[in-house]
């Protein structure tokens, strides 16, 4: 799960300037989250696990505090999109 989560955030970060490329993936995630009962209040728990997972995957020399802060910001941007879509 940590690699999957980190991979998802990496794909999101790579397309941050072209969010239209992620439409199908976001739709799939929303559907899966709704089916499995993911709620808005779960996202902070994921955020707590995310940064250590990223550091584990890419290594501490690459995942500096500044890099992790940027990844955390990207996570919350995506989380806000998902939360809004899941509420619909």
TIRO-2110 file (N, C-alpha, C; in Angstrom, 1 decimal):
// TIRO-2110
0.8, -1.2, 0.0, N, 1, A
0.0, 0.0, 0.0, CA, 1, A
0.9, 1.3, 0.0, C, 1, A
1.9, 1.3, 0.8, N, 2, A
2.8, 2.6, 0.7, CA, 2, A
3.3, 2.9, -0.7, C, 2, A
3.8, 1.8, -1.4, N, 3, A
4.3, 2.1, -2.7, CA, 3, A
3.2, 2.5, -3.7, C, 3, A
2.0, 1.9, -3.5, N, 4, A
0.8, 2.3, -4.4, CA, 4, A
0.5, 3.8, -4.1, C, 4, A
0.4, 4.2, -2.9, N, 5, A
0.0, 5.5, -2.5, CA, 5, A
1.1, 6.5, -3.0, C, 5, A
2.4, 6.2, -2.8, N, 6, A
3.4, 7.0, -3.3, CA, 6, A
3.4, 7.1, -4.8, C, 6, A
3.1, 6.0, -5.5, N, 7, A
3.0, 6.0, -6.9, CA, 7, A
1.9, 6.9, -7.4, C, 7, A
0.8, 6.9, -6.7, N, 8, A
-0.4, 7.7, -7.1, CA, 8, A
0.0, 9.2, -6.9, C, 8, A
0.6, 9.5, -5.8, N, 9, A
0.9, 10.9, -5.6, CA, 9, A
2.0, 11.4, -6.6, C, 9, A
2.9, 10.5, -6.9, N, 10, A
4.0, 10.8, -7.9, CA, 10, A
3.3, 11.1, -9.3, C, 10, A
2.4, 10.2, -9.7, N, 11, A
1.7, 10.5, -11.0, CA, 11, A
1.0, 11.8, -11.0, C, 11, A
0.3, 12.1, -9.8, N, 12, A
-0.4, 13.3, -9.7, CA, 12, A
0.6, 14.5, -9.8, C, 12, A
1.7, 14.4, -9.1, N, 13, A
2.7, 15.5, -9.1, CA, 13, A
3.3, 15.7, -10.5, C, 13, A
3.5, 14.6, -11.2, N, 14, A
4.0, 14.7, -12.6, CA, 14, A
3.1, 15.4, -13.5, C, 14, A
1.8, 15.4, -13.2, N, 15, A
0.7, 16.0, -14.1, CA, 15, A
0.1, 17.2, -13.4, C, 15, A
0.7, 17.8, -12.4, N, 16, A
0.1, 18.9, -11.7, CA, 16, A
-0.2, 20.1, -12.6, C, 16, A
0.5, 20.2, -13.7, N, 17, A
0.2, 21.3, -14.6, CA, 17, A
-0.7, 20.9, -15.8, C, 17, A
-1.1, 19.6, -15.7, N, 18, A
-2.0, 19.0, -16.8, CA, 18, A
-3.0, 18.1, -16.1, C, 18, A
-3.8, 18.6, -15.2, N, 19, A
-4.7, 17.8, -14.4, CA, 19, A
-5.7, 17.1, -15.3, C, 19, A
-6.0, 17.6, -16.5, N, 20, A
-6.9, 16.9, -17.4, CA, 20, A
-6.4, 15.5, -17.8, C, 20, A
-5.1, 15.2, -17.7, N, 21, A
-4.6, 13.9, -17.9, CA, 21, A
-5.0, 12.9, -16.9, C, 21, A
-5.5, 13.4, -15.7, N, 22, A
-5.8, 12.5, -14.6, CA, 22, A
-7.3, 12.2, -14.4, C, 22, A
-8.1, 12.7, -15.3, N, 23, A
-9.5, 12.5, -15.2, CA, 23, A
-10.0, 11.1, -14.9, C, 23, A
-9.5, 10.2, -15.8, N, 24, A
-9.9, 8.8, -15.7, CA, 24, A
-9.4, 8.2, -14.4, C, 24, A
-8.2, 8.5, -14.0, N, 25, A
-7.6, 7.9, -12.7, CA, 25, A
-8.4, 8.5, -11.5, C, 25, A
-8.7, 9.8, -11.5, N, 26, A
-9.5, 10.3, -10.4, CA, 26, A
-10.8, 9.7, -10.3, C, 26, A
-11.5, 9.6, -11.5, N, 27, A
-12.8, 8.9, -11.5, CA, 27, A
-12.8, 7.5, -10.9, C, 27, A
-11.8, 6.8, -11.2, N, 28, A
-11.6, 5.4, -10.7, CA, 28, A
-11.4, 5.4, -9.2, C, 28, A
-10.5, 6.4, -8.7, N, 29, A
-10.2, 6.5, -7.3, CA, 29, A
-11.5, 6.8, -6.5, C, 29, A
-12.3, 7.8, -7.1, N, 30, A
-13.5, 8.2, -6.4, CA, 30, A
-14.4, 7.1, -6.3, C, 30, A
-14.6, 6.3, -7.4, N, 31, A
-15.5, 5.2, -7.4, CA, 31, A
-15.1, 4.1, -6.3, C, 31, A
-13.8, 3.8, -6.3, N, 32, A
-13.3, 2.9, -5.3, CA, 32, A
-13.4, 3.4, -3.9, C, 32, A
-13.2, 4.6, -3.7, N, 33, A
-13.3, 5.2, -2.3, CA, 33, A
-14.8, 5.2, -1.9, C, 33, A
-15.7, 5.5, -2.7, N, 34, A
-17.1, 5.5, -2.4, CA, 34, A
-17.5, 4.0, -2.1, C, 34, A
-17.1, 3.1, -2.9, N, 35, A
-17.4, 1.7, -2.7, CA, 35, A
-16.9, 1.1, -1.4, C, 35, A
-15.7, 1.6, -1.0, N, 36, A
-15.1, 1.0, 0.2, CA, 36, A
-15.3, 1.9, 1.4, C, 36, A
-16.1, 2.9, 1.3, N, 37, A
-16.5, 3.7, 2.5, CA, 37, A
-15.5, 4.7, 3.0, C, 37, A
-14.6, 5.1, 2.1, N, 38, A
-13.6, 6.2, 2.5, CA, 38, A
-14.4, 7.5, 2.8, C, 38, A
-14.0, 8.1, 3.9, N, 39, A
-14.7, 9.4, 4.2, CA, 39, A
-13.7, 10.5, 4.4, C, 39, A
-14.2, 11.7, 4.3, N, 40, A
-13.3, 12.9, 4.4, CA, 40, A
-12.4, 12.8, 5.6, C, 40, A
-12.9, 12.3, 6.7, N, 41, A
-12.1, 12.3, 7.9, CA, 41, A
-11.0, 11.3, 7.9, C, 41, A
-10.9, 10.4, 6.9, N, 42, A
-9.9, 9.5, 6.8, CA, 42, A
-8.6, 10.1, 6.1, C, 42, A
-8.8, 11.2, 5.4, N, 43, A
-7.6, 11.7, 4.6, CA, 43, A
-6.5, 12.2, 5.5, C, 43, A
-6.7, 12.8, 6.7, N, 44, A
-5.6, 13.2, 7.5, CA, 44, A
-4.7, 12.0, 8.0, C, 44, A
-5.4, 10.8, 8.2, N, 45, A
-4.6, 9.6, 8.5, CA, 45, A
-3.7, 9.2, 7.4, C, 45, A
-4.2, 9.3, 6.2, N, 46, A
-3.4, 8.9, 5.0, CA, 46, A
-2.3, 9.9, 4.9, C, 46, A
-2.5, 11.2, 5.1, N, 47, A
-1.5, 12.2, 5.1, CA, 47, A
-0.4, 11.9, 6.1, C, 47, A
-0.7, 11.4, 7.3, N, 48, A
0.3, 11.0, 8.3, CA, 48, A
1.2, 9.9, 7.8, C, 48, A
0.6, 9.0, 7.0, N, 49, A
1.4, 7.8, 6.5, CA, 49, A
2.1, 8.2, 5.2, C, 49, A
1.6, 9.1, 4.5, N, 50, A
2.2, 9.4, 3.2, CA, 50, A
3.6, 9.9, 3.2, C, 50, A
4.0, 10.9, 3.9, N, 51, A
5.3, 11.4, 3.9, CA, 51, A
6.4, 10.4, 4.3, C, 51, A
6.2, 9.6, 5.3, N, 52, A
7.2, 8.5, 5.6, CA, 52, A
7.2, 7.5, 4.5, C, 52, A
6.1, 7.2, 3.8, N, 53, A
6.1, 6.2, 2.7, CA, 53, A
6.9, 6.8, 1.6, C, 53, A
6.7, 8.1, 1.3, N, 54, A
7.5, 8.7, 0.2, CA, 54, A
9.0, 8.6, 0.5, C, 54, A
9.3, 9.0, 1.7, N, 55, A
10.7, 8.9, 2.2, CA, 55, A
11.3, 7.5, 2.0, C, 55, A
10.5, 6.5, 2.4, N, 56, A
11.0, 5.1, 2.3, CA, 56, A
11.2, 4.7, 0.9, C, 56, A
10.3, 5.2, 0.0, N, 57, A
10.4, 4.7, -1.4, CA, 57, A
11.5, 5.4, -2.1, C, 57, A
11.7, 6.7, -2.0, N, 58, A
12.7, 7.5, -2.8, CA, 58, A
14.0, 7.7, -2.0, C, 58, A
14.0, 7.5, -0.7, N, 59, A
15.2, 7.7, 0.1, CA, 59, A
15.3, 9.1, 0.7, C, 59, A
15.9, 9.2, 1.9, N, 60, A
16.0, 10.4, 2.6, CA, 60, A
16.8, 11.5, 1.9, C, 60, A
17.8, 11.0, 1.1, N, 61, A
18.6, 12.0, 0.4, CA, 61, A
17.8, 12.8, -0.6, C, 61, A
16.8, 12.1, -1.2, N, 62, A
16.0, 12.8, -2.2, CA, 62, A
14.8, 13.4, -1.5, C, 62, A
14.2, 12.8, -0.6, N, 63, A
13.0, 13.2, 0.1, CA, 63, A
13.4, 14.1, 1.3, C, 63, A
13.9, 15.3, 1.0, N, 64, A
14.3, 16.3, 2.0, CA, 64, A
13.0, 16.8, 2.6, C, 64, A
13.1, 17.6, 3.7, N, 65, A
12.0, 18.2, 4.3, CA, 65, A
11.2, 19.1, 3.3, C, 65, A
11.9, 19.9, 2.5, N, 66, A
11.3, 20.7, 1.5, CA, 66, A
10.5, 19.9, 0.5, C, 66, A
11.1, 18.9, 0.0, N, 67, A
10.5, 18.0, -1.0, CA, 67, A
9.2, 17.4, -0.3, C, 67, A
9.3, 16.9, 0.9, N, 68, A
8.2, 16.3, 1.5, CA, 68, A
7.1, 17.3, 1.8, C, 68, A
7.4, 18.5, 2.1, N, 69, A
6.4, 19.5, 2.3, CA, 69, A
5.7, 19.8, 1.0, C, 69, A
6.4, 19.8, -0.2, N, 70, A
5.7, 20.0, -1.5, CA, 70, A
4.8, 18.8, -1.8, C, 70, A
5.3, 17.6, -1.5, N, 71, A
4.5, 16.4, -1.7, CA, 71, A
3.2, 16.4, -0.8, C, 71, A
3.4, 16.9, 0.4, N, 72, A
2.2, 17.0, 1.3, CA, 72, A
1.2, 18.0, 0.7, C, 72, A
1.7, 19.1, 0.2, N, 73, A
0.8, 20.1, -0.4, CA, 73, A
0.1, 19.5, -1.6, C, 73, A
0.8, 18.7, -2.5, N, 74, A
0.2, 18.1, -3.6, CA, 74, A
-0.9, 17.1, -3.1, C, 74, A
-0.6, 16.3, -2.1, N, 75, A
-1.5, 15.4, -1.5, CA, 75, A
-2.8, 16.1, -1.2, C, 75, A
-2.7, 17.2, -0.4, N, 76, A
-4.0, 17.9, 0.0, CA, 76, A
-4.7, 18.5, -1.2, C, 76, A
-4.0, 18.9, -2.2, N, 77, A
-4.7, 19.4, -3.4, CA, 77, A
-5.6, 18.2, -4.0, C, 77, A
-4.9, 17.0, -4.1, N, 78, A
-5.7, 15.9, -4.7, CA, 78, A
-6.8, 15.4, -3.7, C, 78, A
-6.5, 15.4, -2.4, N, 79, A
-7.5, 15.0, -1.4, CA, 79, A
-8.7, 15.9, -1.5, C, 79, A
-8.5, 17.2, -1.7, N, 80, A
-9.6, 18.1, -1.8, CA, 80, A
-10.5, 17.8, -3.0, C, 80, A
-9.8, 17.5, -4.1, N, 81, A
-10.6, 17.1, -5.3, CA, 81, A
-11.4, 15.8, -5.1, C, 81, A
-10.7, 14.8, -4.5, N, 82, A
-11.4, 13.6, -4.2, CA, 82, A
-12.6, 13.7, -3.2, C, 82, A
-12.3, 14.5, -2.1, N, 83, A
-13.3, 14.7, -1.1, CA, 83, A
-14.6, 15.4, -1.7, C, 83, A
-14.4, 16.4, -2.6, N, 84, A
-15.5, 17.0, -3.2, CA, 84, A
-16.2, 16.1, -4.1, C, 84, A
-15.5, 15.3, -4.9, N, 85, A
-16.1, 14.4, -5.8, CA, 85, A
-16.9, 13.3, -5.1, C, 85, A
-16.3, 12.8, -4.0, N, 86, A
-16.9, 11.7, -3.2, CA, 86, A
-18.2, 12.2, -2.5, C, 86, A
-18.2, 13.5, -2.2, N, 87, A
-19.4, 14.0, -1.5, CA, 87, A
-20.6, 14.1, -2.5, C, 87, A
-20.3, 14.2, -3.8, N, 88, A
-21.4, 14.2, -4.8, CA, 88, A
-22.0, 12.8, -4.9, C, 88, A
END
